[in-house]
Amino acid sequence: MTDTVGITALIPPELVYACRHRPLDVNNVVPTSSINPRSKLCAWTAVWRDEIMEGRMDIDSLVVVAGGDCHNALVDGQKVALSGVPTHYFFYPFDRDPDYMASQLKGLARFLGGIKDKEMFRTISGLKEKGLALDQLRVDDRARASDVFSALISFGDLQGDPAAFEEVLDTIPHTDVEYSSRVALIGVPPIYPDFHEVAESFGLHVVYDELPYEFVRLGGNDMQALAGSYRNYSFSGPITGRIEMIRQELDRRRVDGVIHYTQFACHHTLEDEIFRAHLDYPVLTVQGDLPRPSSEQLKLRLEAFSEMLEVMP
Ligand code: SF4
């Protein structure tokens, strides 16, 4: 029987499948969760923590990304570990050291019982090519951003079944998209499940989702290639690398403005002023807390941002 491995942030799903386990990105249940966390800073980690500890999420073990893009996950992950769930801590190298990355991947493979199915590397590589093609489709205005976002965000765990996930990818509708402005969504993904639909309703076509793009951009067909690729996970390294990557994508995708989503009590919120200083685009900063449908206040702000972009030269 295949075990389900909860993952708190991006780790190579290729490796989890190659070890014959099924990854479950614990964040993916958060936007539609009804849990009111007992104690919290960031609602993302607090909600998945309580989902697991209250037995509402069925996992056999947990991999906590303890060094990389999130510090709250380290504490909430340890609470889960103390409740008896076998837990492994995974660290990205801030200095991009390929040897350190390779040692972390080897440690992860050991925790998962070793590689048993190398073919999964190629299978998932093929799916990521489909993901990149979908991403390009919305850049070319031939797919709705909300459909593409829901596909790309699922690349963290491929919905637990790569074959079924490929069918999901194949059914994303191709359609001509009408909009008034092209925007990029940077930062952690919004905790609001309807964010992209709401943005679309105000004529904002989201042509870049920063974090989900990392999910499809990184990969490899063996351990060495994985180490060389994942050490460049932009969220886990110096912010100068992220700025460079974002600038390149904003230019390539011809965006008119940037929405920076920030999460209450997340350290990434402090990056807002850095992005504002280094990105030469109009920036709207929004913040969420608990998982809820988008608030009326957020809708008003998106509408005003859209109107402002429309009249800009
Ligand atoms: S929003 Fe920030 S604090 Fe919360 S899980 Fe994501 S990175 Fe961690």
Residues whose N, C-alpha, C, O or C-beta is under 5 A from the ligand:
A	BS01	SF4	C42 W44 T45 D69 C70 H71 N72 V188 Q263 A265 C266 H267
